[in-house]
Amino acid sequence: MNRKEGHQSLKQALNEFIESNKLQKGMDQIRVSEVWKASMGPGVSKYTTSVQLKGDTLYISLSSSVLREELSLGRTKIIDLLNEALGKELIQRLILR
């Protein structure tokens, strides 16, 4: 958009930049990692060694096998919680390692 056509909000300009440079996947990866830490709290974050989003699958590596088993029982609830915090249905599967 050039100056003669009118003004554009910063949000619109950033969204266009992200879209035109195909940066959305990277932005989603960063956002998912932030949301995981915020949603799960410091107790779970302390045992989280890796958060990776590949496609619609979220891979979480944990250093505690007991915590891994406990979280696996609430897998669907965790997916719903994270998607709600993200504001979009980004995660379909959760793999705990």
Backbone as ProteinMPNN parsed JSONL, in Angstrom:
{"seq_chain_A": "MNRKEGHQSLKQALNEFIESNKLQKGMDQIRVSEVWKASMGPGVSKYTTSVQLKGDTLYISLSSSVLREELSLGRTKIIDLLNEALGKELIQRLILR", "coords_chain_A": {"N_chain_A": [[0.855, -1.168, 0.0], [0.672, 2.156, -0.919], [1.477, 5.559, -0.011], [-0.391, 7.321, -1.132], [-2.766, 5.93, -1.278], [-3.774, 5.794, 1.266], [-3.799, 5.442, 4.869], [-2.362, 2.858, 6.937], [-2.769, 0.545, 9.528], [-0.391, -0.32, 12.103], [-0.583, -2.963, 12.912], [-1.851, -4.163, 10.696], [0.135, -3.746, 8.775], [2.269, -5.264, 9.833], [1.094, -7.829, 9.804], [0.79, -8.179, 7.027], [3.474, -8.157, 6.275], [4.447, -10.452, 7.613], [2.901, -12.407, 6.348], [3.618, -12.088, 3.61], [6.289, -12.781, 3.667], [6.247, -15.358, 4.472], [6.333, -16.13, 7.245], [4.647, -17.091, 9.177], [4.559, -19.72, 10.295], [6.867, -19.831, 11.908], [6.26, -17.769, 13.685], [3.996, -18.863, 14.901], [5.19, -21.05, 16.182], [6.792, -19.798, 18.137], [4.816, -18.48, 19.587], [3.257, -20.662, 20.533], [5.072, -21.882, 22.26], [5.345, -19.891, 24.22], [2.688, -19.77, 25.147], [2.379, -22.364, 26.15], [4.122, -22.335, 28.403], [2.924, -20.274, 29.934], [0.292, -21.237, 30.284], [0.562, -23.756, 31.5], [2.021, -23.306, 33.763], [4.621, -22.655, 36.278], [5.477, -25.03, 37.53], [5.14, -27.205, 35.722], [6.541, -26.141, 33.563], [9.127, -26.159, 34.509], [9.929, -28.788, 34.197], [9.791, -29.11, 31.506], [11.511, -29.703, 28.585], [11.565, -29.275, 25.875], [9.62, -27.682, 23.356], [7.862, -28.136, 20.522], [6.291, -27.309, 17.515], [4.953, -28.984, 14.884], [3.47, -28.897, 11.954], [0.178, -29.624, 12.647], [0.656, -30.783, 15.04], [1.742, -30.883, 18.356], [4.725, -31.281, 19.983], [5.943, -32.203, 23.039], [8.631, -32.35, 25.168], [9.471, -33.849, 28.147], [11.157, -33.933, 31.301], [10.367, -35.512, 33.335], [8.99, -38.593, 33.936], [6.781, -39.281, 35.438], [5.251, -36.927, 35.487], [4.755, -36.765, 32.745], [3.043, -38.985, 32.336], [0.888, -38.185, 33.931], [0.04, -35.809, 32.649], [-0.693, -36.877, 30.2], [-3.131, -38.02, 30.648], [-4.899, -35.914, 30.598], [-4.876, -34.978, 27.999], [-6.649, -34.094, 25.853], [-7.985, -31.981, 27.083], [-5.843, -30.264, 27.576], [-5.068, -29.61, 24.956], [-7.359, -28.201, 24.122], [-7.253, -26.048, 25.938], [-4.816, -24.802, 25.231], [-5.315, -24.101, 22.515], [-7.425, -22.322, 22.885], [-6.133, -20.27, 24.278], [-4.368, -19.496, 22.284], [-6.091, -18.488, 20.438], [-6.925, -19.642, 18.118], [-7.555, -22.669, 16.239], [-4.993, -24.334, 16.289], [-3.553, -26.511, 17.195], [-3.892, -29.96, 16.898], [-3.07, -32.458, 17.707], [-1.325, -33.846, 20.515], [1.774, -34.765, 21.552], [3.501, -36.324, 24.028], [6.704, -36.605, 25.241]], "CA_chain_A": [[0.0, 0.0, 0.0], [1.502, 3.356, -0.925], [0.95, 6.676, 0.787], [-1.528, 7.965, -1.79], [-3.984, 5.144, -1.065], [-4.272, 5.983, 2.617], [-2.989, 4.95, 5.98], [-2.505, 1.455, 7.306], [-2.364, 0.375, 10.922], [0.835, -1.085, 12.309], [-0.966, -4.372, 12.959], [-2.067, -4.593, 9.312], [1.428, -3.763, 8.097], [3.01, -6.42, 10.331], [0.451, -9.039, 9.284], [1.143, -8.296, 5.609], [4.896, -8.517, 6.222], [4.548, -11.855, 8.03], [2.294, -13.232, 5.297], [4.383, -12.012, 2.357], [7.59, -13.422, 3.865], [5.977, -16.73, 4.921], [6.879, -16.246, 8.59], [3.598, -17.473, 10.119], [4.912, -20.949, 11.015], [7.821, -19.452, 12.947], [5.535, -16.977, 14.688], [3.159, -19.813, 15.64], [6.084, -21.837, 17.044], [7.151, -18.951, 19.279], [3.591, -18.233, 20.367], [2.89, -21.91, 21.206], [6.006, -22.062, 23.369], [4.957, -18.921, 25.254], [1.389, -20.169, 25.688], [2.603, -23.574, 26.954], [4.692, -21.924, 29.682], [1.939, -19.483, 30.673], [-0.895, -22.045, 30.609], [0.88, -24.905, 32.338], [2.57, -22.822, 35.02], [6.046, -22.876, 36.521], [5.74, -26.414, 37.923], [5.29, -28.018, 34.508], [7.589, -25.517, 32.754], [10.422, -26.558, 35.069], [10.242, -30.125, 33.681], [9.671, -29.089, 30.048], [12.819, -29.511, 27.966], [11.415, -28.872, 24.478], [8.274, -27.449, 22.83], [7.978, -28.021, 19.067], [5.07, -27.421, 16.73], [5.194, -29.467, 13.524], [2.138, -29.009, 11.36], [-0.844, -29.421, 13.678], [1.034, -31.632, 16.17], [2.623, -30.267, 19.331], [5.591, -32.244, 20.648], [6.452, -31.698, 24.307], [9.585, -33.236, 25.827], [9.471, -33.634, 29.593], [12.221, -34.653, 31.999], [9.747, -36.322, 34.388], [8.071, -39.6, 33.4], [5.553, -39.218, 36.239], [4.495, -35.786, 34.959], [4.329, -37.136, 31.397], [1.87, -39.849, 32.473], [-0.208, -37.388, 34.49], [-0.448, -34.906, 31.601], [-1.286, -37.639, 29.107], [-4.529, -38.282, 31.005], [-5.697, -34.734, 30.253], [-4.383, -34.534, 26.691], [-7.678, -33.339, 25.118], [-8.22, -30.735, 27.817], [-4.67, -29.417, 27.354], [-5.169, -29.108, 23.578], [-8.408, -27.173, 24.124], [-6.742, -24.911, 26.7], [-3.802, -24.116, 24.427], [-5.966, -23.497, 21.345], [-8.196, -21.17, 23.353], [-5.159, -19.214, 24.579], [-3.802, -19.045, 21.007], [-7.136, -17.801, 19.691], [-7.227, -20.365, 16.878], [-7.387, -24.13, 16.321], [-3.686, -24.586, 15.714], [-3.06, -27.813, 17.657], [-4.855, -31.058, 16.797], [-2.518, -33.603, 18.433], [-0.306, -33.549, 21.514], [2.647, -35.905, 21.795], [4.341, -36.083, 25.2], [7.872, -37.485, 25.193]], "C_chain_A": [[0.905, 1.235, 0.0], [0.789, 4.49, -0.2], [-0.287, 7.306, 0.178], [-2.835, 7.229, -1.525], [-4.551, 5.305, 0.338], [-3.355, 5.373, 3.649], [-3.329, 3.51, 6.309], [-2.036, 1.328, 8.756], [-1.094, -0.458, 10.997], [0.538, -2.579, 12.309], [-1.155, -4.922, 11.546], [-0.746, -4.717, 8.567], [2.256, -4.967, 8.53], [2.424, -7.724, 9.812], [0.782, -9.255, 7.81], [2.599, -8.722, 5.447], [5.096, -9.989, 6.555], [4.033, -12.771, 6.935], [3.154, -13.245, 4.033], [5.741, -12.7, 2.469], [7.472, -14.842, 4.421], [6.593, -17.023, 6.301], [5.87, -16.771, 9.61], [3.944, -18.725, 10.917], [5.868, -20.655, 12.163], [7.158, -18.659, 14.061], [4.648, -17.886, 15.535], [4.002, -20.63, 16.611], [6.441, -21.051, 18.307], [5.944, -18.751, 20.185], [3.178, -19.486, 21.143], [3.792, -22.144, 22.414], [5.658, -21.133, 24.533], [3.662, -19.34, 25.943], [1.523, -21.418, 26.555], [3.094, -23.186, 28.349], [3.669, -21.177, 30.537], [0.762, -20.336, 31.141], [-0.602, -23.152, 31.602], [1.514, -24.511, 33.662], [4.021, -23.208, 35.235], [6.394, -24.318, 36.902], [5.988, -27.312, 36.734], [6.42, -27.459, 33.643], [8.977, -25.939, 33.21], [10.878, -27.908, 34.502], [10.136, -30.215, 32.162], [11.037, -28.798, 29.441], [12.718, -29.036, 26.52], [9.936, -28.728, 24.122], [8.428, -27.223, 21.334], [6.623, -28.215, 18.417], [5.466, -27.827, 15.321], [3.839, -29.738, 12.897], [1.097, -28.688, 12.414], [-0.577, -30.272, 14.915], [2.027, -30.895, 17.062], [3.393, -31.364, 20.055], [6.178, -31.587, 21.897], [7.392, -32.743, 24.891], [9.641, -32.854, 27.301], [10.565, -34.467, 30.24], [11.673, -35.541, 33.116], [8.735, -37.297, 33.778], [6.745, -39.597, 34.162], [4.662, -38.089, 35.732], [3.961, -36.098, 33.57], [3.063, -37.992, 31.45], [0.66, -39.067, 32.979], [-0.812, -36.468, 33.433], [-1.132, -35.665, 30.476], [-2.758, -37.97, 29.388], [-5.447, -37.117, 30.624], [-5.335, -34.142, 28.913], [-5.4, -33.656, 25.94], [-7.932, -31.989, 25.774], [-7.065, -29.746, 27.608], [-4.716, -28.811, 25.95], [-6.195, -27.986, 23.507], [-7.938, -25.893, 24.818], [-5.736, -24.101, 25.876], [-4.409, -23.426, 23.209], [-6.77, -22.263, 21.734], [-7.258, -19.993, 23.635], [-4.536, -18.65, 23.301], [-4.821, -18.262, 20.181], [-7.454, -18.438, 18.353], [-6.944, -21.844, 17.079], [-6.091, -24.523, 15.617], [-3.198, -26.0, 16.017], [-4.164, -28.847, 17.581], [-4.403, -32.271, 17.611], [-1.447, -33.128, 19.394], [0.478, -34.812, 21.793], [3.573, -35.533, 22.968], [5.473, -37.083, 25.169], [8.636, -37.399, 26.505]], "O_chain_A": [[1.805, 1.343, 0.833], [-0.377, 4.365, 0.174], [-1.154, 7.782, 0.91], [-3.903, 7.842, -1.546], [-5.715, 4.975, 0.566], [-2.281, 4.859, 3.337], [-4.414, 3.013, 6.009], [-1.037, 1.927, 9.154], [-0.767, -1.205, 10.074], [1.313, -3.37, 11.771], [-0.68, -6.014, 11.232], [-0.53, -5.672, 7.821], [2.878, -5.623, 7.694], [3.164, -8.627, 9.421], [1.026, -10.386, 7.389], [2.921, -9.545, 4.59], [5.829, -10.692, 5.861], [4.651, -13.79, 6.627], [3.387, -14.305, 3.453], [6.284, -13.156, 1.463], [8.472, -15.454, 4.795], [7.277, -18.029, 6.491], [6.198, -16.885, 10.791], [3.648, -18.786, 12.11], [5.696, -21.174, 13.266], [7.459, -18.854, 15.238], [4.554, -17.704, 16.749], [3.58, -20.878, 17.74], [6.395, -21.589, 19.413], [6.051, -18.846, 21.408], [2.785, -19.378, 22.304], [3.319, -22.558, 23.473], [5.677, -21.547, 25.692], [3.55, -19.273, 27.168], [0.857, -21.528, 27.584], [2.554, -23.647, 29.354], [3.564, -21.428, 31.738], [0.288, -20.176, 32.266], [-1.434, -23.455, 32.458], [1.538, -25.314, 34.594], [4.586, -23.99, 34.47], [7.501, -24.776, 36.62], [6.937, -28.096, 36.73], [7.179, -28.226, 33.051], [9.894, -26.063, 32.398], [12.076, -28.142, 34.344], [10.365, -31.28, 31.589], [11.651, -27.774, 29.741], [13.668, -28.461, 25.988], [9.105, -29.54, 24.529], [9.046, -26.246, 20.911], [5.899, -29.162, 18.725], [6.212, -27.12, 14.644], [3.148, -30.689, 13.264], [1.121, -27.611, 13.009], [-1.466, -30.466, 15.744], [3.024, -30.353, 16.585], [2.803, -32.259, 20.661], [6.828, -30.545, 21.816], [6.999, -33.893, 25.087], [9.832, -31.69, 27.652], [10.866, -35.572, 29.788], [12.437, -36.247, 33.774], [7.745, -36.879, 33.177], [5.698, -39.883, 33.58], [3.456, -38.272, 35.568], [2.831, -35.733, 33.248], [2.119, -37.752, 30.698], [-0.458, -39.269, 32.506], [-2.034, -36.358, 33.328], [-2.062, -35.144, 29.858], [-3.537, -38.175, 28.457], [-6.633, -37.316, 30.36], [-5.469, -32.936, 28.707], [-5.041, -32.588, 25.444], [-8.076, -30.976, 25.09], [-7.286, -28.542, 27.478], [-4.433, -27.626, 25.778], [-5.94, -26.943, 22.906], [-8.196, -24.789, 24.339], [-5.8, -22.873, 25.832], [-4.055, -22.287, 22.904], [-6.795, -21.275, 21.001], [-7.557, -18.855, 23.273], [-4.213, -17.463, 23.239], [-4.446, -17.464, 19.322], [-8.168, -17.853, 17.539], [-6.19, -22.228, 17.973], [-6.11, -24.99, 14.479], [-2.513, -26.615, 15.199], [-5.248, -28.648, 18.13], [-5.227, -33.018, 18.139], [-0.751, -32.145, 19.137], [-0.087, -35.819, 22.221], [4.323, -34.559, 22.901], [5.234, -38.287, 25.08], [9.656, -38.067, 26.669]]}, "name": "protein", "num_of_chains": 1, "seq": "MNRKEGHQSLKQALNEFIESNKLQKGMDQIRVSEVWKASMGPGVSKYTTSVQLKGDTLYISLSSSVLREELSLGRTKIIDLLNEALGKELIQRLILR"}
